[in-house]
Amino acid sequence: MRRKKGNDSPKDHEELLKKISQLRQKISELERENQSLAQKTVEMNKSIQWYRVITKDTDDLIAAVTFTLNPTYTYISPSHKKIMGFDPEDLVGKKGFDFVHPKDRKKLLPLLKKYIAAKIKALVTGKVPDISERLEYRAMDKTGQWHYLQSTINLLKDRDELLLISRDITRQKKAEQERRELEEKLRQSEKLEAIGTLAGGVAHDLNNILSSIINYPELLLMDLPEESPFRQPVMAIRGAGERAAAIVTDLLTLARRGPIVEEVVCLNDIIVNFLNSPECEKIKSFHSPVRLYDHLDPQLFNMKGSPVHLGKLLINLVSNAVEAIREEGCVAISTRNQYVDKPVGGYDHDIPKGEYVVLTVEDDGIGMSAEDLKKIFIPFYTKKQLGRSGTGLGMTVVWGTVKDHKGYIKIETKQEKGTSFELYFPAAREEIPREKPEVSIEDYMGEGETIVVIDDVEDQRQIATLLLTPLGYKVKAVADAREAFQYLGDRSADLFILDMIMDPGPDGLDTYKMILEKYPGAKAIIASGYSETERVKEAQRLGAGEYIRKPYKMETIAKAVKKELRRKGVM
């Protein structure tokens, strides 16, 4: 029998009351949760207000984060906007590790674990330990740049949060890095200076020895007939001496005392001469799988420098490049004009503003590590086999030659990708002078003029005498000024040839001053195995003429003597 509509059974009534009770219970729970949430909101607002009060006028970066292994920002101080570019709302609610350098997260994780362990212990003991740690790490700003931060991390006793008080030390870190780099450059410079001093002394003594090996064969060849069987051996001796003299030139470049001839040159011409030289053919024969390419700017500016030294620089750079290629590959030599309108970072110095002639030698070889790049110009630092791939001075010669030419070096390298050397030389807005017609030795013959040679080394005195006497000069060679004055007595000389380095006793400058006291206006030539030092230039300011380099060559000394004798002014 069907029940009438509207009549509920006792069971249905009981179930309805039960549901109402459950609903009231849920409403009560929600009210309690709302009250708790409201209380937490009030506490959070108080916390934020508290943070705002203590961070109002500070430039420190202050942040509060949750107590987890991947903390979330709960508060960010306004100073983040000024230093890191973030508005506080940009970071609140974000994960802190998203803005920490990946390599520095390893520093933070153990610290967070330590704080969490301390907090758990505090729940058991009821005592919150006083923990404060300081560390450095890198954090990313809004533009994606990394800043070095020095942070103090504090465990807040009355809050389940960590408080980070950070200071941006990026400038200090960069200044410290620059200081370390400058100190390293200073150490390298002092090391090169010490080695250079040693090399300079060795080179000076070797020059005196080589003078005999080069000059005596030259004198013998003047008297030997063309058909003589001794000509070839004598020429071989002279050639060996000249090759040894080339090594001495490397030592002098290392010592920053190499003779730099300041003449207007075109770097393209030097490169073309190199590409057509026996030295280049030798390099290619040893490394046949490597191809050489050149791309030379036809409108390249001229520059001032020494063709000999620039040629040697090119040989060393190309040799270094081809030896960096294991099997097949290529080396490209190029030139260009470049105006630097703002300083460009170089190997050891910024390249200042100005017009430059740029030489680039680029290879696709094995490249260099950062450690090798730091040491590449240190003498005898090489990964090559000494005696087979060179003397170990090649790149040091490159460095010294660039510096002597007032140039700059820029290097780009990547392991297994190759290396590019860019050399910046100041451009010269001058034309190359026309070549003078060749003249014969007869044009340098003397007319019986008296020349006094003052040199402390007997071999050098003999060589100068043997070279000048056949030219028609009366030569007297002595060891010092005292002997010269004894020889001359009340007479005078038409010309003095003075060795710059004489030990013991007065050097060339002091000797010339003594000569001028007795013979005002005396003509003189300065000779040395070194380049023009400030003392050489001072002697020239006092009236000395040409500077010539040892070991002597017949044409060089003949030209210098004739030019000085023709110069206006008499004693």
Summary of the structure (lengths in Angstrom):
residues: 571
radius of gyration: 40.9
end to end distance: 157.1
largest distance: 165.5
contacts: 1678
relative contact order: 0.06
helix: 48%
strand: 21%
